[in-house]
Amino acid sequence: MNKRTQHIFEFGPFCLDVGERVLRRGGQVVPLTPKSADMLVLLAENAGHVVEKEELLKRLWPDTFVEEGSLSKNVFLLRQALSDENGQYIETVARRGYRFVAQIKERTEPGETVVPEENTVSPVLIEPSAQVWEPGSRAVVWWVAAAITTLTIAGAAVWWRIKATPKAAPHQIHSIAVLPLRNLSRDPDQEFFSDGITEALISSLAQIHALKVISRTSVMRYKGTTKPVPEIGRELGVDAVVEGSVQRVGDRVRITAQLIQASTDTHLWANDYERDLANMLKLEAEVARAITQEIRIQLTSEERTRFAGARSINPAAQEAYLLGRYHRWKLNEQDLRQAIEDFEQAARLQPDFAPAYAGLSTTWRERGVWGAMGFREVEEPARKAALKALELDPNLSEAHAALAEALSTYDWNWLEGEKEHQRALDLDPNNLDARVSYATFLMALGRHPEAIAQMERAAALDPLSSDVQSTFGRVLFRARKFEDAVPRFQRAIELDSQNYGAYTRLAELYEQTGKLKESLALVQQSLRIRGADVTKLAALGRIYALLGRRSEAVKVIDRVTKPESKPTGQDVALIYFALNDKDRGFQWLTRAFDQRQLVVYVKADPRFDSVRSDPRFEALVRRLGMPELGH
């Protein structure tokens, strides 16, 4: 017999006895696992402050190595016990930890005399742990018997509570964002790997037609963020987020993932996965399938077949592929060249790896736009890789999108190009690259309402992408919706002040609306960011011409027409048209068509309005073979 002092935390309808680790609601004991009870005490003692995940792991499992998934599972159980569906008690601070946010009233008072009784069962549930027990041990037999007794009593209580509680409505989740998975390998050089797994999981989920999945660019902005999940959900416009971690040791990979309802910060599901690197494609499909089951998304038979068909892959090929994806996104000559080497290495190591060839095709094409190679120089390797990817996997969305680009921009084959664009989006409606590519395809044909609709969907998939906003502005500009285009360009610059393309495109718009000084300032800013890029210099020459600074415009022409500058005919033509020298302008524009440079957007470009009625312009546009609108 002894006396104890009760240390009580009161919040909402709950009372937590700190010493006894007992939670009550209305005088009734709420069953908790021991670890969940310890976690609740720890969070309550630090109410209003973030308790880091590392601190929770260290305090709750001081002598045991456990994965982050164990933490997530206990948070999930704790929130269930508290009926914390609206996040009024425990807030998730993305990628950091948890914070107890409810107001707490703390009191200490003398307790009553405690007399230990035999056969008294503690009001707790059995801890879900990974502890290993020796089979055949008498202690284990006793423990199992005690566990059965405890579970019988506690389970009856839980069953009665569930029976008396109305069943919650299913989670209405139609959109999701996968936040950057944390790299737990403690090796900064493995950052590409965690980013690659994040992107792969996005790609797996993106193939589900009934689910909107936010694209890579927007979610990567939250790498290392401390924003609460509800705030992230509002900014991205999603119903739920996935967060977690990746740990790689040699050729073994462990992924922890948890699904959180964004509006309420409610944990819906969590799990750990450990596989060989060779089985990463299967693992990504398994995680995606588990998430769809939790959010009750109905998979089509084609989607179920695709997930079931995930196969093993050479670990070295997988690593080379992820490195290629990592470098490709940097969009500069050095990284694009490295990405090509990585994708080629992946294909050499596993010749039937279709995504490696699709990545290779896309990177060659981007090198012709963002890198040091010309548009025509990259045609052959880009096309060859796209065809190889389709030969290996006819259902690979990225491969159809890559082939669509070749058919439209190089071959001017509009009918087949549109079929490939549509097939890419049928296979993966969340494929952002395919969505944007199709929008610019429609823009080139003058089908502006359709192009705008595609860009609206692209902006929903990647709401924080500067490039998407800039492209949206360009589509609106070429549809002559100048007022609508301006805020898109401004938003692109706000999201990325180094997006030189957005400055140049806004300059083109201001040029058309007579704001030549503003246009000049924007082109000069673009040149400061990009350097002496031929296209940007040509834009500068055109504005000089429109401002009446003829000698400066001629100097720009002399500079950009040197053979080593690799000038594009339409850029030089636009300077001559601004100088009112139409004959030389058409000489350069005809050269661009003869060489099949990137001229497919000429028809829709407002900068050619001054010569649009010229028979020479009409003849050149007819060479593109574009179908007439309405046919």
N, C-alpha and C positions, 0 to 999 in steps of 0.2 A: 504494500500500500504506500502511495506517495502522492505528493501534490505537485502540480506543474503550473507554470504561468502561460496563459494563452496569448499568442501574438496573432492578431486578426487583421486581415485586409478585407475591407468591404468595397464592392464595386457592383453597380447595377443591382440585380437581385441575388448576387452571390456573396458568400462569406468564405474566406480561405484561411484555415488554421495553418499557419506557417510551420509550427513545430511538428504537428501531426501529419502535415501534407494531406489534409482532408479538405475537400471543396463541398460546400453545401449550397443548396438553393431552396429557399422556403423551408429550411429545416431538414430537407431530404439530402442524403449524401449523393453526390454526382460521381459515378465511377471514373477513375483516372488510372492510367498506367503509372508506375513509379516515376519513369523518366518524364512523362508529361506533367506530373505533379511538380517535380523538381524544376522543370522548365517554367511552369507558371509562376512559381515562387521567385525564380531568378528574374523573370521579366517584370513581375510586379514590384520587386525591390528596386528596379531601375526604371520605374514608370516615367514615361516622357522622354527617355533616352534610348538611342539605338544600342542594342546588344549585338555585337558582331558575331557572325556565324562561327568564326574561329574560337571566340570566347565561349560560346555555348557548347561547342564540341569539347573544349578543354575542361569546362566545369562539369558537364554532364557525364562525360566518359573520360575521366582523368587518366586512367591507366590502360586504356584500350584504344586501338586505332579503328575508327569507324568512318564511313563515308558520309558525305553531306546528305545523302538520301535518307539516312536514319533520322537526321534532324527534321527533314521535310515531313517524314511520316508522323513524327511526334507532334509537329505543329498542326498537321492535318487532324490528328486525333483530338488534340486540345481544342481546336476550333469547333469540332463536332460536339464536344462535351459542353462548350460554352454557347452552342447555337449561334456562333459568330459568323453569320452569313453576310452581314453588312460591314464587317471590319470595324465594329465599334469597340473591340477590345484589343485585338492584335493586328498591327499594321506590318506588312512586308515592306522593307526598304530594299529595293531591287539590288541584288548582287552584294549586299552588305550584311543584313541580318534582320532583326525584328524589333518592334517597339510596342510596348504596352501603352495604349493611348486613352484608356478610360480613366475617369477621375476616381482616385482611391481614397477611402477614409481608413486611416490606420489607428488601431487601438490595442492597448495591452491591458489585460485584466487577470486577476487571480483565477485559476481554474478550479474545478471541483476535484475532489479526491478520486484518483483513478485506481481501480482494483482490477488487475489483470484477470481475465477469465479464460478458462480452458475452452477449446472448441470455438473460439471467436474468430470469425473470418474478417480480415481487413478489407475495407471497401475499395479494392483496386482490381484492375484487370491485369492479365498476364502481359509482361513486357515483350513486345515484338523485337527480339534481338537476334544477333547472328552468333551467339555464344555456342560453343561446341561442348556436348556432354559425352562422357564415356559410356558406351552402351553396356548394359548389364550391371551398372553400378546400383547399389542399394539406395544410395542418395537420390539417384535419378528416379527410381521406382517411387520413393516417398514423395519426391517433387512432383511427379506426374499425378499422383493421387491427390496431393494438395491442390494442384492446378485444376484438376477436374472438379473438385469441390468448389473452389473459388469461382471457376467459370460457370458452374451450374447456378450458383446463387446470384452472381453478378449478371450472368446472361439473362436470368429470369427477370431481374430488375430492368435491364436494358430493353428486353422484349416488351415488357409492360409499358415502358415509356414510349417505345416506337409505336406500339398498338394504339396508344392514346393520342399520339401526335399525328395531325394530318400530314399526308405524304407531300413532300415538297415537289414543286413543278420541275420538270427537267430543265437543265441549264440551256438557255437559248443562246447558243454560240454559233455564229455564222461567219465570224472573222477572227483572225488570230495573228499574233506576231511572235516570232522566235527571237528572244533577246540574245545577244552574243554570249555564248557559253564561256564560262571562266576557265582559264588554263591553270590547272592545279599541278602541272608537271614541274613547276619551279624552274623552268628553263625557258627564258624569253625567246629562244630560237624556235620553240614549239608553238609560238603564238599563231603561226600560219595554220597549224594543225587544228587548233580549237576554232579559229575563224572558218576553216574549211568544213569542219563538221557542222558548224552553225549553218553555213550556206547549203550544205547537203541536206540537212533536215528541212530547211525552208523549201528546197527543191522537191523533196519527197511529199511534203504537205501540199505544195502548190499544184500538184497533179490532180488534186481532188476538186472536181467541178463545183461541188456545193459549198466550198469553203473559200473565203477570201483570205489570202495570205500576204502579209506585208513583205515587200521585197528587201533585199540585202542592204541597199544604200541607207534607207531610213532607219532600220534597226541597228546598224553599226554605229549610229550616232549615240546610242545608249551604252556603248562599251565603257565600263567603269563608272556608270552613273549611280547616283544615290537617290534619284527621284523615286517617290512611291509609285507602286504599280498602278493605282487609279489614275494618277497624273499621266503616266506613260500611255495608258489605254485611251485617255481622252485625246492626247496629242496625235496618236496614230489612228484613232477611230476604230478600235477593235473591241471585241467582246472579251477576249482572253489573251493571256501571254504565256509563253513557255520560257522558263529560265532554268539554268542548271550549270553543270561543269563537265569538263573533260580532263581525264588524267591518263597519260600515256607512259607506260614503262616497257621499254623494248618494243616487242610486237604485240603487247596486250594493251587494250584500251578499255577504260571504264567511263561510262557516261551516267551522270545523274540528271534527271529531268523532272520538273514539276510543272503542272498546269494550274494557272491561277485565273479565276474570274476577275476581270479588270475592274469592273464597277464597284465590286464589294471587297476586293482583295481576299477572296475566299479561295483556299487551296482545294482543288477538286481531285487531284491525282498526283502521285509521285512514285518514282521507281528508279532502281539502279540497274545498269546493264554492264556486263563485262564480257568482252569477246576478243578473239584474235583480230589483228588488223586485217587479215584476209577476209573476214566476215563483216566488214564495215557496211557494205551495201545492204546486207541482210539486217544488220542492226538498225540502220537508218529507217528501213521499211518497217521493222518491228515497232520502233518508237512511234512512227507516224500512225501505224495501225492502232496502237494502244490509245493514242490521243483521239482518233476518230471514234473509237468505241466509247470513250468517256463522254464526249460531247454529242454523241448520238447522231453523227453524220452518216447518212446512208451511202455506202460505196456502190458504184456501178460494177457490173460484172467485169468490165475491162480494168477498172481500178483495182479490184480484188486480185485479178490475174497478175497485174503488174507488181503488186506488193509481194505476192506469193512467188513470183519469178526472180526475185533478187538473188544474185549468185555470189560466189566467192571471187576474190580478186587478188592478184599478186600484191603483197604488202608494199613492195618497192614501187610498183606502178601506181598504187593508190596515193602514196606519199608524193610522187612526182606530179600526179594530177592535181592534188591539193596545192602544191607549190605553184603550179601553173595558174590556177584560179586566183591565188593570192597576188601574183605579179600582174596578172591581166588587168585587175581593177585599178591599177595605178596610172594607166593611160599615158605613159611617156615612152619614148623610144627604147630606153635602156630596159625598163621592166617588161615592155611588150616583147622585146627580143628574148629576154630571159624566159618569159612565159611560153614562147614558141619552143624553146629548147626543152622546157619541162614537159610540155604536152607530147613532144616527139619522143622523149625518153619514156613516158608512160606507155605510148603506143608500141615502142620497141619491146618493152618488158612484157606487155600483154597485148598482142596484135589484134585481139577481138574486142578491145575496150572502146566501144563506140563513143562514150562521152569525151574521151581524150581527143578523138578526131573532130568532134563538134567544137570543143574548146579551141583546137588548133585553127579551124576555119574562121571562127569569130575573131580570134586574135590577129590572124593575118589581115582580115578586113579592117580591123581597128588600127592596125599599124599603117595602113594606107590612108587613114584619116588623121590619126593623132601622132603617128610616128614620122620617121624620116623617109619612108618609101612612098612612091607615087601610087595613085589610084589604080592605074593599069598594071603596075608591077606586081601587085598582090593578088591579081585576079586568079591566076592559074593555081597557086597553092591553096587559096581559100576555097575555090570550087572543088578541087580534088579531094580535100579533106572532108568537105560537106557530103560529097557523094559516097565516100568511104564510110562515113558515119551512118548514112542511111542504108548502105548495103549491110552493115552489121546489125543495125537496129532500126527497122522501118517505123517504129513507134516512138522515136526520140524527138521530142518537140524542138530542141535546140538545133538539131540537124535540119529539120524542115525550114526553120527560120533562117538558117545560114544559106540554104539553097535558094530560098525566096529572094534574098538580097542579091545573089548572083544573077538570077533570072531577070530581075527587074532593072537593076542598075547597070549591069554589063550587057545583057542580051536584049533588053527592052521587050521582053516577052511578058506582057502584062497579064494575059490570061493564066498562064502557068504560074507566074509569080504570085497572083492572088490566091490560086488554089493552094500553094505551099504555105502562104501566110495563114490562111484559114485552117489548114491541117495542123499547123504548129499550135494554134490557139485552141483547136478542138482537143488536142492531146493534153495541153496544159494551159488552161485559161488564165493562170496567174503568171505566165511567162512574160515578164516585163519587157525584155528585149524584143520579143516577138510582137508585143502589143504596140510598142513605140515604133518599131519598124513598119508595121502595118499602117499606123497613122500617117507616117511620112510618105508611104506608098500612095495612100488615098489623097494626100495633099498634092503630090506630084500630078495626079490625074485630074485635080480640080474638084474632087468629091469632098468638099470642105465640111459639110455637116457631119458626114461619117468620120472624117479625120478627127474632128473636135470630140465626137463621142468616144472614140478610141482613146484620146488623150485624157479625157475625164476619167476613164477607167484606169489608165496608167497612173494618174495622179493619186487615185484612191489606193492603188497598190503600193505606191512609194511616195507618200505625202511629204517627206522631208528630203527628197532628192533635188538638188540644184539643177542637175542635167535634165530631169523630167520637166521641171518648171520652165527651163529655158526652151526646151523643145516645144512645150505647150504654147509658149509665147510665139515661137516661130510659126507654128501651125495657124494660130489666130492672126498673126501678121499677114501671112500669105492668103488668108481668107478675107483680108481687108478689114478685120475687126481690130483696128488699131487701139481703141480705148480699152478693150478687154485684154489686149496683149501686154500693155505696159505693166500692170501689176504682176503679171507672171514673170516678166524679166526682172522686175525689182525684187520679187520674192526669191528668184534664183540667186541674185547677188547677195541678198540677205543671208541665205543659207550657206553660200560659199563665196566669199569676197575675192577668191582667186579664179573664179570661173570666167575666163577671158572670153569664151564664146558668148556668154550672156551679155557682156558689155558690147561686143560687136553687133549682136543681133538687135539690141536696143538702139544702138547707133543707126542701124539701117532704118528702123522705124522712125526715129527722129528726123532722119534725112528725108523720108517721104512726107513728113508733116511740116517740113520747113524749119525745123529747129537745128540748123546746121552747126551752130557753135556748141550746143550740147552734144551733138553727134560727134564732132571733132574731139571733144574732151573724153568721151567714152572710148573712142578708138585709141587715143593716146594712152589711156589707162590700160586697155587691153594689150598694147605693145609693151608697156612696162612690165606686165605680168608674163607674157608669152615670149617676148623678145622679137627679133626681126623676122616674124613669120610672113611668108609671101602673101597669103590671103589677107592678113591684117594690114600689111603695107599697101596692098591694092585698095583696100577700103579707105585708107588715109589719102591716097592719090585721088580717089573719086571725090572725097569731100573737098580737098583742095580745089579741084576743078569746079565744083558747084559753088564754092566761095569766090571764084574768080581768080584764084591764085594759080594761074596757068603754069608758070615756070616751075613751081614746086611740084605740080601734078606731073609735068613732063619728066622731072628728075626721078620721081617714083617709078614711072613707066620704064625709064632706062635701067633702073635698079632691078625691077622684078622680071624684066624680059631677058636677063642674062641666062644663058643655057644652064649654068649651075644652080640657078634659082628654081628650076622646074616649075615655070609659071603655068597656071591654068588659063585657058583661052577666055573663058567667060569673065574672069576677074579683070584681065587686061581690057577686054571689050567694054566693060562697064565704065572704066576710066575714060576711054575714047568717047563713049556715048555722052558722058557728062561734059566732055570738052566740045560736044556737038560735031565730032568727027565720025560720022556714021560709017563711012566707007572703011576706015581702018578698024572700026569696032566690029563690023561684020566679017572682016578678014579673020580677026582673032576668034570670033564666035564660031565661024564656019570651021576653023582649024580644030576647035574643041569638039565639034560634032564629028568631024572626019576621024579624029583620034579616039572617039568614044570615051571622052573624059566624063566626069560626073556632071552631066548636063540635064538629067531627067527632071530637075526642079525648075528649069528655066521658064516653062509655060506658066507656072503659078507665081513666079517671083515678081512682086510689084516694082522692083528696080528696073525691069525691062519695059515698063509702061510707056516710056518715051518713044520706043521703037516698035511697039506691039502691032501697030497697024501697017508697018512696013512689009511689003510682000516678001522681002528676004527673010524676015523673022518668021512669018507665017510658013514659008517653005521649010525652014529648019525645024520648026515644031512638028510639021507633018512627018518628018523623017523619024520621029520617035514612035510613030505608029500607035499612038494612044487611042483607045476606043472613045468614040464620041459620048458625051454625057447623055444618059437616058437610053443608051443602047446596051 
